[in-house]
């Protein structure tokens, strides 16, 4: 975590500008669809990032939908660096919010209470100009999402009364991500 904060601080400090220069920030919007691949299989994701760019750096706030194993909504900060006209690297870090899930299987009812966890995504990509203001974007990266669950299984075995206890889980999902999108 300290390394992420340190790297973010260095990138933010590079936004510093001489007081005599005219600062030209430009609004950017990046909209992505992607596939996530990990041990639990393949899943779909959507993301949108809106922010500003200055020279070769851009930063913004993003939100998405991640359907890998447990459906979640990541809310994150996005920082990007263009290394040339076509190549870039990015780092996203933030919080992962859960969608509630209820499961019923073979007389075992699990009512879980999910809580937020950490989210990070880092990778590199390639840009293709498609008009004066738009770009097609391809990227590949590594992503991790964490989510916590307090599960209360009510085990019903007839003729005995239900047994109540609580299980605590912390899910950590590490996966490969491949995305395609439009940048304006």
N, C-alpha and C positions, 0 to 999 in steps of 0.2 A: 504494500500500500504506500509506503514511504517513497519507493522508487517511482510510482505513478505520479504522486504529488510533486516530486522533484522534477520529473520530465515535463509535467504540465507547466510548472513554474518557469522552466527554461523557455518553453515554447511561447508562453505569454510575454516574457520579458523581451523576446525578439520582436514583439509588436511595437516596442518603443520607437519613437520617431523623434528626430531632431526638431526642436521648437520652430525652426525657420522653414521647415518643409511643409508643403500643403498636404494634409492627410486625405487620401481618397479611399474611403471604405466603400465597398460595393455589396449590396444584398445578394445572398445566394440561397438557392433552394435545391436540395438534392432529394430525389424520390427513388426508392429502391425496392426491388423484389429479390428474394433469394432463397437458396436451399441451404439447409443445415444438415450436416452428416456427422453422426457420432455412433457410439456403441448402441444406443437405443433406436437407431434407424435414421431415416431421412424425414425432414419436416420442412415446412414452408415458413417464410418470414416476410414481413413488410416493414419498411422504415421510411420516415421522412425527417430531414434535417434542415432547419432554417437558421440562418445566421448572417455573418458578414465575412468578406474576404479583404485582405490587404496584401498587395504584392503577391508573394508565393504562399501565404498562409491563409487559412480560413478557420473559423470557429463558429459553433452554433449549438443549439439545443435540438435534440432529436427525440422522437417517440416512435414506437413500433409495436408490432404484434409478433410474438414468437410462439410457434405451435409445437416446439420440440418437447415431447414427453408430457409436460404440463403446460397448458396455455398461459402465457404471461404477457405483460405490457412493460417493456423496458423504457425508462425515461433517462436520458443520458446527455452528457456534454460531448461534443464532437470537435476534434482538432485535426486539421489536415495540412500537409505540406506538399506542395508541388515541386518536384525535382527537375522537371523539364516541362516542355509544352504538353507532354502526354503522360508522364509518370507521376504518381503520388503515393503517399503513405498516410494512414489515418490511425487515430486512437479514439475509442469511445469508452467512457466510464460513467456509471450511474447506478440507479436503483431499478430493480426488477420487481414489478407488482404482480401478484397472482390473480387469476380468475378462480373462483371457487369451483370445486369439483366434488361431486358425490358419486359414490360407486356402490352398486348392490350386486352381490354375487354369492350364490349358494348359502343363503340365510345369514350371511355376514354383511352387516351394514356399516360402512365406514363413513363417518361424517367428520371430515377434516377441516381444520381452520388453518389456512395458509397465511403466511406473513412474508413481507418483502425481503429481498436479499440483494446482494451485490451483482452488478453486471459489468462486463468488460468485453471489448471487441477491438482487435488490432489487425491491420493488414496492409496490403499494397494493391495498387490498381493501375488501370490504363484508361485514358480519356481519348475520345474521338470527337472532333468538332463536327456538328451536324447543321449548324447555321451560325450566324454571327454571334448569337447570344446563348445557344444551347450546346450541350455536349452529351454524348453517350458514354456511360461509365461502366467498366467491368472491374470487379475486385475479388480478391481471395484473401481470407484471413482466418484467424483463430478467435473463437469467442467462448466465454464462460458465463453461465448464469447460475445463480444460487437462489434457492427458495427454501423456506422452512415450513414444516407442517406439524401441527398438534392433532393427532388422530385419536378418535374415541370409538374403537370398534365395539359394537354391541353384539356379542356372540350369543346366538339363540340356539340352544340344543334342547329339544323337547325331551322330557317334561320339566327340565330344570329352569330356574329363573335366569334372566340375562346376566351375563358377567360384564362388569364395567371396569375398564382400565384405560389409561392414556399412553399412547406411544408418541415420542418426539423424533422427528426426522429432519435432517438437513440434506437437501439434494444439491449436488454440484454437478452441472452438466458442462462438459468440455466437448467442443465440436468444431469442425471445419465449416466455414461459411463461404459460399460463392454467391455474389450479387451482381445484378445488372440494373441500371437505372438511368435517369435523366438528371442533368445538372443545368440549372439556369442561373 
